[in-house]
Amino acid sequence: MKPFVLGHKNDAKDARAITEAAARAATPRVAPKTLEQQALQAMHRVRSRTIATRTALGNELHGLLAEMGISVAKGHTVFRQGEVRRLLDEHRATLGDDLFVVLDQWLALDARIRAYDQRLARLAKTTPVCQRLMSVPGIGPVNATLLASHIGDPGRFTNGRCFSASIGLVPRQHSSGGKERLMSISKRGNVEVRRQLVHGARAALRAFQRQQQPDRLARWACTLAARRGAAKATVALANRLGRICWAVMARDTVYTATP
């Protein structure tokens, strides 16, 4: 509604701008969601914030140990299998007990994230639309439940490209004078949905590259990765997967690979 505010901003001009924007058919509308979809979206938001906090605590532990000259391998395994706790026990006289508190916080967050993943997996198994979405390469329980809660009614999008554009996976245009100029992706819309689709596309691309007899989608992705690089191919594949997921929901069918 900001383009319709005439003059300085105040409540009366905001009300007129809302009325003007609502009267235009081309103005995008926010789709209403059910209480179940809202609750599922809330779970995903809390899970995403918990993952970010766990990552920050892990980086903090790595940095503090490195300042003390203690090298720790990357990844979550060293925290889960007790390697970091063993190192802290060996250097307790120097490090004290503060790092134990950070490690316990990391382990508590890790257990909470695993609990979220288990809940999402159970929900995906009992929801028909999620089962259909999980037939798409790179789409697991997390992506399936997130897409089901975000898209809701697929009929509100004209086609799969409209859905990809709504989450910012299509190129940003800067065209003028009949000259088409496409730039990087727009990154508009829901950040979490776009991030999870990119993660799923990255996993799918790795699986495609290991296939002995790749299908048409796998051949396209691998060819693009060889020509443009893995990073650009991953984003392009995420765009394609988003369109496929919309088609699976809109047509009430499962994904079938084309030879």
C-alpha positions in Angstrom: 0.0 0.0 0.0 3.0 2.3 0.3 2.8 3.5 -3.3 -0.8 4.7 -2.7 0.0 6.9 0.2 -0.3 10.5 -1.0 1.7 13.1 0.8 2.9 12.7 4.4 2.0 9.5 6.3 -0.9 9.6 8.8 -3.8 7.4 9.8 -6.3 9.0 7.4 -4.0 8.7 4.4 -3.1 5.2 5.3 -6.8 4.3 5.4 -7.3 5.8 1.9 -4.2 4.0 0.6 -5.5 0.6 2.0 -8.9 1.2 0.3 -7.2 2.1 -3.0 -4.9 -0.9 -2.9 -7.7 -3.3 -2.0 -9.9 -2.1 -4.9 -7.3 -3.1 -7.5 -7.6 -6.7 -8.7 -3.8 -7.0 -9.4 -2.9 -6.4 -5.7 -1.7 -9.7 -4.2 -3.8 -11.0 -1.3 -2.5 -12.8 1.7 -4.1 -16.3 1.8 -5.9 -17.2 5.0 -4.6 -20.2 6.8 -6.2 -22.7 9.1 -5.2 -23.1 12.8 -3.4 -26.3 11.9 -1.3 -24.6 9.3 -0.5 -21.7 11.6 0.6 -24.2 14.3 2.8 -26.0 11.9 4.4 -22.8 10.7 5.1 -21.8 14.3 6.8 -25.1 14.9 9.0 -24.6 11.8 9.9 -21.0 12.9 10.9 -22.2 16.4 12.9 -25.1 14.9 14.7 -22.7 12.6 15.6 -20.4 15.5 16.8 -23.3 17.6 19.1 -24.5 14.8 20.5 -21.0 14.5 21.2 -20.9 18.3 22.8 -24.3 18.2 25.1 -23.2 15.4 26.1 -20.1 17.3 26.9 -22.1 20.4 28.9 -24.6 18.3 30.9 -21.8 16.7 31.5 -20.2 20.1 32.9 -23.5 21.5 35.1 -24.0 18.5 36.5 -20.5 18.8 37.1 -20.5 22.5 38.9 -23.9 22.3 41.0 -22.7 19.3 42.1 -19.7 21.4 43.4 -22.1 24.0 45.3 -24.1 21.3 42.8 -27.0 21.3 41.8 -28.1 17.8 38.4 -29.7 17.4 37.0 -31.3 14.2 34.1 -29.6 12.4 30.6 -30.9 12.6 28.2 -32.1 15.2 29.7 -35.6 15.8 32.4 -34.3 18.1 29.8 -32.8 20.4 27.4 -35.7 20.3 30.0 -38.5 20.9 31.7 -36.8 23.9 35.0 -35.9 22.2 34.6 -32.2 23.3 33.6 -33.2 26.8 36.7 -35.4 27.1 38.9 -32.5 26.0 37.2 -30.2 28.5 37.8 -32.7 31.3 41.5 -32.9 30.4 41.9 -29.1 30.5 39.4 -28.4 33.4 42.2 -26.8 35.5 42.8 -24.2 32.7 39.4 -23.8 31.2 37.2 -24.0 34.3 33.5 -25.0 34.1 32.1 -22.3 31.9 32.6 -24.2 28.7 30.8 -27.2 30.2 27.7 -25.0 30.5 27.9 -24.0 26.8 28.3 -27.7 25.8 25.3 -28.7 27.9 23.3 -25.9 26.2 24.3 -27.2 22.8 23.4 -30.8 23.7 20.0 -29.6 25.0 19.2 -27.7 21.8 20.4 -30.7 19.7 18.0 -33.0 21.5 15.2 -30.5 21.0 15.9 -30.3 17.3 15.8 -34.1 17.0 12.4 -34.0 18.8 11.1 -31.5 16.3 12.3 -33.6 13.4 10.6 -36.7 14.8 7.3 -34.9 15.2 7.6 -33.6 11.6 8.4 -37.1 10.4 5.3 -38.6 12.1 3.1 -35.8 10.8 4.4 -36.3 7.2 3.7 -40.0 7.4 0.0 -39.4 8.4 -0.7 -36.5 5.9 -1.5 -37.6 2.3 -0.3 -34.3 0.8 3.0 -34.6 2.5 3.4 -38.2 1.3 2.9 -37.0 -2.3 5.4 -34.2 -1.8 8.0 -36.6 -0.5 7.9 -38.4 -3.8 9.8 -35.4 -5.3 13.6 -35.7 -5.2 15.1 -33.7 -2.3 11.8 -33.3 -0.5 11.8 -34.9 3.0 9.5 -34.5 6.0 10.8 -31.0 6.9 10.3 -29.7 3.4 7.0 -31.5 2.8 5.4 -30.2 6.0 6.7 -26.7 5.4 5.4 -26.6 1.9 2.0 -28.0 2.9 1.6 -25.3 5.6 2.9 -22.5 3.4 1.1 -23.2 0.1 -2.2 -24.3 1.7 -4.5 -24.0 -1.3 -2.4 -24.4 -4.5 -5.2 -22.8 -6.5 -4.2 -19.4 -5.3 -1.2 -19.6 -7.7 -1.8 -19.6 -11.4 1.0 -22.0 -12.1 4.3 -23.3 -10.6 6.3 -20.3 -11.8 4.0 -18.0 -9.8 4.7 -20.1 -6.7 8.5 -19.9 -7.3 8.2 -16.2 -7.9 6.4 -15.8 -4.6 9.3 -17.2 -2.6 12.0 -15.4 -4.6 13.5 -18.3 -6.7 13.1 -16.7 -10.1 15.5 -14.1 -11.7 15.0 -10.5 -10.8 14.2 -8.4 -13.8 15.6 -5.0 -14.7 14.2 -4.5 -18.2 13.6 -1.3 -20.1 13.1 -0.2 -23.7 12.3 -3.7 -24.9 15.6 -5.0 -23.7 15.2 -8.0 -21.4 17.8 -8.1 -18.5 17.6 -10.9 -16.0 19.7 -10.7 -12.8 20.1 -12.9 -9.7 17.1 -14.4 -7.9 14.8 -11.9 -6.3 14.9 -13.5 -2.8 11.4 -12.2 -2.1 8.8 -13.9 0.0 9.2 -16.6 2.7 12.9 -17.0 3.6 12.5 -20.3 5.4 10.7 -22.0 2.5 13.3 -20.8 0.0 16.2 -21.9 2.3 14.8 -25.4 2.8 14.1 -25.8 -0.9 17.7 -24.9 -1.6 18.9 -27.4 1.0 16.8 -30.1 -0.5 18.0 -29.2 -4.0 21.6 -29.5 -2.8 21.0 -33.0 -1.5 19.1 -34.0 -4.6 22.0 -32.7 -6.8 24.5 -34.9 -4.9 22.2 -37.9 -5.3 21.8 -37.2 -9.0 25.6 -37.1 -9.5 25.8 -40.6 -8.1 23.1 -42.1 -10.2 24.2 -44.8 -12.7 21.2 -44.2 -15.0 20.0 -40.6 -14.4 16.5 -39.6 -15.5 15.7 -36.4 -17.4 15.7 -34.1 -14.3 19.0 -35.6 -13.1 20.6 -35.2 -16.5 19.5 -31.5 -16.7 20.8 -30.7 -13.2 24.2 -32.5 -13.7 24.7 -30.8 -17.1 23.9 -27.4 -15.6 26.3 -28.0 -12.7 29.1 -28.9 -15.1 28.4 -25.8 -17.2 27.5 -23.2 -14.6 28.8 -24.6 -11.3 27.2 -26.4 -8.4 26.0 -23.3 -6.6 23.9 -21.9 -9.5 22.7 -25.4 -10.5 21.5 -25.9 -6.9 19.4 -22.7 -7.0 18.1 -23.5 -10.4 17.1 -27.0 -9.3 15.4 -25.5 -6.2 13.3 -23.4 -8.6 12.4 -26.5 -10.6 11.6 -28.5 -7.5 9.3 -25.7 -6.2 7.4 -25.9 -9.5 7.1 -29.6 -9.3 5.9 -29.5 -5.7 3.2 -27.0 -6.7 2.1 -29.3 -9.6 2.0 -32.3 -7.2 -0.3 -30.5 -4.9 -2.5 -28.8 -7.5 -3.0 -32.0 -9.6 -3.3 -34.3 -6.6 -0.7 -36.7 -7.9 2.8 -38.1 -7.1 6.0 -37.3 -8.9 7.1 -39.7 -11.6 10.6 -39.5 -13.0 10.9 -39.2 -16.8 13.5 -41.4 -18.4 
